[in-house]
Amino acid sequence: MKWLTSIWTTLAVLGMVIGLKVANPEWVQQIRLMGYDQKILSIEEQHSEDVVLLDIGEATLAVEGQFPFSRDRYARIISDIINANGGVTSFTILFPEADRFGQDAVFASWASEPSAIVLAAKSSNQGLTEESRRPNIVVSGNGDPKRFIDEYPGIVTNIPALESVVRGIGMVNPSLEVDGLTRRIPLVVQANDKLYPSLPLESIRAINNTKGYTIKVDKDTGIDSMYIHPREFKTNSDGSVWINWNIKMDRYEWMKDSLPDLQGKTVIVGVTAEGVENPIPTPAGLQYAHQVQGAVLATLLTQNYGSSSAMMIARPMWADLFEWGSLILISLVMIVAIYRWPLIVSGCATIVSLISGWFASAFVFDGSMYLLDWTFTTIVFIILALHAYGNNFIVQFMLRQQIKKQFETYLDPKQVYLLQKNPELLRLGGDRKEMSFLFMDICGFTPISEHYKNNNDPEGLVELVNEFLDAMTKIILNNGGTIDKYMGDCIMAFWNAPLPCDNHAEMAVKSSIEIEAKTNELKEVYKSRGLPDINVGTGVNTGDCIVGNMGSESRFDYSVIGDAVNLAARLEATAARHEYVDYKTIISSYTQEQLPDEYKCEEIGKIKVKGKEELITIYSPRL
């Protein structure tokens, strides 16, 4: 139990949770992603001046009929956007088969240059084609970007009549995390060993009317950024970007809302009609495909690379190292604090540790929009704190139980409670201090023993002794004394340990006087029972001794040793005997000197104690 409640078990727990972080199970990933959501959703809301959403919703279908409708209606959409002074128009709707109404040529004529139209494609494990139109992609750096990008065997494309005339084709693949939510979108997708840009990236290329892209990649760390002149976009190592859901975009429904002057803004067209398009689950709730793609585009367009005013949400390369270092360092400090520092200090250290992850991550995110995982470190700190404080609680509980077991028969229950409440009052081991000692013994015990022997009643003798000692014990405990031990018909007690007692000499003497008075009462009781006369002899001394746990590691007692203790025993052996038969209580001059004035002490002589040269003056106390 001592090992199980030691600091080493808490360090072992730390090792296990570190192993859990290395294993990185799905539930740990989910909690981490929820922490990222909290940070991203806390970004101050802003309005996009670059992107507009155009819905094909219930009101649209009420006018145009069932979906999909004739493709000349998409030509009408392009016409309405051009008339509203719109810029690049991107469709999240795919057109993989020819129009059943034969209106592909009309749609193609409006989608061709100089109209800036971007169509969607989608990489898929069930793709109908192996290749689609794609822009020129240049790799910069010493790595191969295909190593870091997920690959699909095929893609779903649009009919050639449309793909050949539009300004760009972009992928609309959602990227689902382990909990099924979309938080990131890949800017580049790989299919059949070829790289294809996403719809937001193609929309930006269409806006700038450039020929292609440059991918910056490192062989060790992965993809660093995507460059479209004159913009550069930081990415995660797999080429994805985190979506800022707090960029709000103007939204209209075709055939229901009149389009205002769009002032050259990019328009993302998508379907919102019930039963046609399935919404995508995100941390910000269910979002339709064109909402997700619009959010990615707005996120990219608000990035000001190299400026802290509008930086991209990112997880830096040094994040793992920082999290590991802070996790181990703070955990060790917290463990040492709980086991070695005072409770108030360790409590403050624990609270600081528990909130440090959140505050550190918030500080970094507010300053640079870097995502740091604060959830796992907080969980680890909670586990370690519960384990360490639990160990301390068990240790303290066991100590209190040990104190109760050790002292409940020797101390007043109130004193035992004080020791349990504050074990520091009990200094384990030897401690030198001044104390007062009382020894009490039954005088004339032999006649009493003979009486019970003659009546063949040894049990009655035991009952008598226990009754007598119980009465005397209550007197001692009521006066704050500690019962050291019972030795047959003798009691050994002391004052000023384990609890302090400033008037220990007075309390010892007061107990001896009350013992004498109680004995006189019991004598009448025993006389009525036909028992022989009974007397006590009590000796009290005050002086320095060693007090503490005496014995071996496996068995010990809380006791006292020293010359002052021996002297008290000698005084008890003198009281009520021989020439001092009339003096039931004898105290030493060391005790008499510390008594208050109301105690009247009669000097009754001087005695020589074995082992000492000087004579000891002895007194008989009275109140």
N, C-alpha and C positions, 0 to 999 in steps of 0.2 A: 504493500500500500504506500509505503514511503516513496518508492520509486515511481509508482503510478501517478502520484500527485506532485512529482518534482517538475522542474523546468524542462527536463529532458523529454518528457512526454509531449509537452507543448511544442518543443522544437521538432519532435517527430510528426506532430500534426501539421506543422508548417511544411515539412518535407512532403507530406501526402498531398496537401493542397497545391503545392508547386507541381507535383506530378499530375494533378488534375488539370492544371493550366497547360502543361505540355500535351496531355492527351486531347484537350480541347473538344469535349463532347458537344453534341448539338445544343443541349440546354444551356451550357456555358456560352456558346455562340449567340443564342437567342437573347440571353440576359445582356450580353455585351452590345448587341444591336439595339436593344431597347434603350440602353444608355446613350448610344449615338443618336437615337430618335429624339431623346429628351433635349440634347444639345441643338440638333438641327431645327427642331420645332420651336426652339426658344429664340431663334433669329428674329430680329425686328422685321415686321411685315413691310414689304415695299411693293411698289406698283411698277410693272414692266412697261417701258416706253417703246419696246421693240417687237413684242409678240401679241397677236390677237388670236382667239379661238373662235372658230365658226362651226356650230353644231348642225348636224343633220338629225333633227329630233322628231318628236311626235307631231309637232305643228307642221313640219316639212312634209312628213308622210301623209298628213291629212289633206294636203294640197296636191302632192305629186303622186300619191298612190303607193302601192306596195314597193318594198325594197328588195333587190336593187332595181332602181328605175333606169330608164333609158339614159345612155351616156351623153346625149346632147344636153341633159340637165346639168352635168358637170361642166360642160362648156358654158352654160348659163351662169354657173357659180363663178367660173373664172372671169366671165364678162362683168358680173356684178362687182367682183373684187377690184378689177381694173378700173371700173367706173368710180369706185370709192377711193381711188388713189392708193390701192394696196400695193405692197411690194411682192417679195417672193411668196408663192403659194405652195404649201406642202400638204399632200394628202396622206393620211394614215390608212386610207382604203386601198386595197390591192385590186388589180384588174387582170387576173391570170387567164381568163377566158374571153373569147370574143363576145361582144354585146349581142344579146338575143334580138334586139330591135334594129341592129345594123347601123348604129350611130357612132361607131368607133372613129370614122373619118372626121366627123364633126368635132368630136372631143379632141382628136389629134391636132386638128387645125388650130384650135384655140390653145392647146397645150404647147405647141411648138414655139420656138423663138420668134419674136423677142419676148414672148411671155416667159417669166421666170418660174417654171413649174418643177416641183420635185415630187416624184412618186415614191411609194413605199415598196419595199421588198422584205422578205423574211427568210432568214436561214432556218432550216428545219431538218429533222431526222427523216422526214417524209417528203422532202423537196421534190418537185416535179422536174426541175432542171438542174444542171450541174454548174452553170455559170450565168452571170448576168453582167450587164454593162457596168463598168466601174471606172473611176478616174485614175489618173496616174498617182502612185504612192511612192515616195522616196523615203528610204530608211537612213537616218543619221545616227551614228554611234557605232559601237563595236558588238552589238548584239542582234539576234534575230527575233523580231517581234512575234513571230508565229509560235515561239516557245511558250509565250505567256498568255496567248489568247485561245479561248475555247474554240474547238473546230466542229463543224457540222458537215454531214455528207452531202447535203443538197440545199437548194434554196427555192422559195416560191417567188416567181417573178411576174411581171406584167407582160401583156402581149407585145411582140416586137414593134407593132405599129405605134404604140405609145412610148415605149422605152427609147426608141430611136430619135424621138423629137423633143423630149423634155430636157431640161437643163441638168437634172441629176436624179439618181436613184439612191435611196438611203434605207438601211435596215431598221426595222421597228421591233427588234427582239427585246422583250422584257427580260430582266435579269432577276430571278427569284432567289431570295436568301433562304436559309434553312427553315425559317418560320413561314415561308410562302409569301412574304411581302417584297415589294420592289422598292429598293432604296438607291440602287445604282444602275446606270445604263452604260453598256459598252459603247465607246465611240467607234470602235473597229470590231468587225466580226470576221471570222475565218470560215470559209467553206471551200472544200476541195482544194486545199493548199493555196487559196487566194484570199486576199484581204479586201473587205468591203466596208465602206464608211456607214455610220448610222445616219438616220434621217436628220437629226439636229445638225450633225457635222456637214452633211450635204447642203442643208439649208444655208449654213454660214458660207460655204464655198459658193453657193448660188448668189448670195448677197454680195460677196466680193468679186464674183465672176472670175475666179481663178481656175487654173487647169488641174491642180491636184493638191496633195498634202505632203508634209514631211513628218515622219514619226521619229522622235528621238528615243533611243532605246539603249540600255546598258545590259551587257551579257549577264551581270550578276544581280542587278536590282530590278530589271524589267523595263517596262515602258515608262518614260518620264513625262512626255508631253506630246501634243499634236500641234503642228504649226500650219496655219493657213494665212498667208500674207494678208494683212500685216499683224495678225493675232497669233498668240501662242496660248495653248490651253493645257494646264497641268492635269495629269491623270493619275490614277492608281497604277500599280505595277502591271495590271492586266488590261490597261487601256480604258478602264471605266471611270465614270465620274459620279460623285454623290449629288443627289438632287436636292435643291433648296425648294422646299414646298411652300415657303412663305413669300414667294414672288407671285403676286396676284396679277392675272391677265384679264383684259377686257374680253367679254364673251358674248357672242350673238348667236341667234338661231336663224338659219336661212329660211326664207319665206315667212318668217314671223317678225323679225326685227329689221328695221331699215339701217343699213350700214352707214355710219358717219364717215367723215373724211379720215381715212386710215393713215394718212401722212407717211406713206411708204413703209408701214410696219409689215412684218412677216405674218402671214395668216396660216394657221394650222387647221386643216379641215378634217373632221372626224364624225363618226356616227354615235349618237347618244340615244337613239330610239330603243325602247324596251324590246328585248327579245332578239335584237339584231347584233348588238355588240356587247360582249361580256366585259364589265368593268374590271379593272386590275386592282388587287388589294395593295395598299401602301400605308405607311405610318400616318399619313394625313387622311386616311379613309379610302373608300373606293373611288378610283379615278378611271376615266375612259382613256383609250390609247392616245388620242390627240392631246388630252390634258397632260399625260405623262411626258410625251415628246415635246410639248410646248414648255413644260416646266424645265426639261433638260436644256432646251434652246435658250430659255430665259436665263437659266443659271450660267450657261456659257457666255452669253452676251453681257452679263453684268460683271464678268471677271475682268479685272484690270491687272494683268500679270505684272508682278513686281511691285505692286502698290498694296498697302494694307487697308485701303479704303473699301475695296470690293474684291476680296480674294476668294478663290475657290475652296469649297469644303474639301479637305484632304486628310489622309492619314500619313504622316511623314515616315520616312525610312527609319528614323531613330526612335520611333514610338515604342517598338517592342523592347529595345534596350533600356529605354527610360522607365517603362513600366516594370520590367524585371528588377532593375536596380532599386527603384523606389519601393517596390513590394518587399524585397528581402531586407533592405535597410530599415524601413519603418517597422516591419514586423519584428525584427530583432530588438529594436529600441523599445517597442511596446512590451514585448515579453520581459525584457530586463526590468522595465519600469514596474510592471505588475508584480514581479517576484521580489524585487530588491528595493524599490522606492516606497516611501510612505504612501498610504492609501490616497490622500488628497492629491499628491503629486502624480501618482500613477493614474488616477482617475482622469486628471486633466490631460495627461499624455495620451491616454486611450481615446478620449473624446476628440482631441486634435488629430489623432491618427485616423479615426473613423470618418471625419469630415474632410481630411486633407485631400483624398482622391478626388472628391467632387469639386472642391474649390480649385485645386491645381488644374484639373481638366477644364473647368469653366474659365479660369484665367487665360490658359493657352488658347482655348477656342475663341474667346472674345477678342484676343489680340491678333490671332493669325488664322482662325477657323480650322485649326488642326484638331482632329479627333483623337482623344486619348481615352482609353478604357478605364473608367473609374469604378465600374460595377464589380468586377472580380476582386480588385484590391479591397473594396469595402466589405465584400462577403468574407474574404480571407481574414480581415481585421476583426470582423464580428465573431467568426469562428474561433480565432485565437483568443480574443478577449473572453468569450464565454468559457472556453476551456481553461484558460489560466485562472480566471476569477473563480470558476467552478472548483479547480484544484485548491485554491486558497480557502474557499468556503469549506471544502471537505477537511482540509488540514485544521482550520479553526474549529470546525465542528468536533473533529476527533479530539483536539486539544481540550475543548470545553468538556467533552464527555470524560476525558481522562482526568481533568481537574475535579469534575463532579464525583467520579468514582473514587479518586484518591482522597478527597477531603470531606465527602458528605457524612462520613461517620465521625469526623474529628472537628468539624466547624459547624457553626450555626448556618442554617440554609440561606440566610440573607448574605452571609459572608461568602458562601459558595457561589451564589449568584453574582456577586461583585467580581469574584475571580473569573467566572465564565465570561462576564461582560468585558472584562479588561485583563486578559491573561498576562499582560506586561507587569501586573502587580506581583506576579509569581516569577521570581528570578530563578530559573532552573540552574542547578549546580550549587556550589557553595558560595555563601555570601556572609561576610563578617558584619555583625551589627550587635547593638546592645539590646538585650531582651530581659524579661522576667520569667522565672520558672517556678512551677508549683509541683511538688510531689505530695501525694496523699495516700495513706495506707491505713487499713483497719487494724487497730490494736486489740489484742485479746482475741484473735481470730481462732486460736486453737480450741478454746472451750466451746465456741459456737460449732466448729467442725465436729467435735466430739459429741455434741448434742444430737446432731443429725445422724452421725454414725451409729450412736446407740439406738436411735429410733429407726435405723435401716432406711433412711430417707436421703440419699445423696442428691436426688433431684431437687429436694427442698432446699438444700444448701446452695445449689446453683441458682435457684430462683431468688433466694435471699440476696446473694451477692449481686446478681443482675439488678434487682430492685434498688439496692443501695447505690451501686455505681451509676445507675440511670439517673437517680435524683441528684447525685453530685455532678454528673456530666452536664445536666441541664443548667446548673448554676454556673459552671465554667463557660459553657457556650453562650449563655445569656449575658455574660460579662465580656464577651469578645475574645475568649481564649481559644486556643487550638489544642485539641486532644492529640498528643503525640502517640501514646500507646497505653494499653491496659496490660498490667503485669500481675496476673492473679487478682488479688484484692487491692491492687495499687493502681493509681492513676498518675500519669505524667502529662503535664500540660505546660504551654508557654504562651506568651503574649508578644506582640509587635512583629509577627510573621505568621503567615505570608502577607497579611494585610497590616499596614502600619497602625500603631496604637501609641500615641504620644504619652498617655498616662498608664503605661503598661504595668508599672510597679503598683500603682493604686488599684488597678483592676485585679491583679493577682492577689493582693492582700484582701481586697473586698471579697473575692471569691472564697478565700480561706476562712474568713469570718463567717460568711454565709454557710459554708460547709459545716463549720462547728455548730452553728445554730440549727441547721437542718438535722445534724446527727442527734442533737438533743431531742428533737421532735420524734425522730425515728426510734430512739431508745424507749420512749413511752409505748410506742406501737409494738415494738418487739417484746417488751416486758409483758404486755397484755397477751401475747402469744405464748408466754412461758419460755422465752428464749433468754440465754445469758446476756449480761450487760455487754454493750458494744461501744467502742470509742474509736476516734481517729487521731492520727498524728499527721500534721501538715507542715511542710517546710517550704519557704519561699526565699528566693535569692534573685538578685539582679546583677547583670554583668555582660561582658562581651562573650560571643560564641560564634560558631560557624553553623549556619542554617542552610538547608537545601536538600536536594535529593541525594540520599546516601544509599549505597548498595552497588549492584552490578547493572549492566545494561538490560539484563533480562528480568531483574527483580530489584526494586528499590523502594524506599520509604522517604517521605518528607520528614526530616528530623533535625535535631540539634546536637552538637558536641562541643565540649569545652570544659574548663575548670569551673566556670560559673554554674554549669549544669550539675556537675558532680557535687558542688557545695550545697545546692538545693536538696539533692538526694541525702546528703549527710545530715542536713537540718531536719528532714522528715524522719530519719532514723533516730534522731534525738528527741523529737517532740513526743509528749505524753508517755515518756519512759523514764525510769530510774528517778534521779533527783528532779527531772523536769516533768514528772507525771501530771502535774496540774496545768501544764502549759500545752494545750492542744495544738496551738499554732506557734511556730517559731520562724522569725524572719531575720535576715542578716542586716548588718548596719548599712550595707550597700542599697538594700531596698528601703530601709527606714529613712535614709537621707532624701529619697525622692517622694515621700508621702506628703500629702497636704497637711496643713496644721490641724484639721479636725480629727486626724487619727492620733490617738493617745498610745504611745508605745512605751511599754515598761521594759527597762533593761534588766535582763535576767541572768546575765553572766557573760563569760568569755569561754570559748571552747577552742581546742586545737584540732584542726582537721588533718586527717591523714594526707601526707604529701605536702603540707604547708608548714612553714616555721612559725609564722606570725599567728597570734590569737585572733579569733573572729568574735566581735561583740555581737550578741544575739538579743533579740527583743521579742516581746509578746504584744501583738497589736490589739487595740480596742477602738471602737468608734465612739 
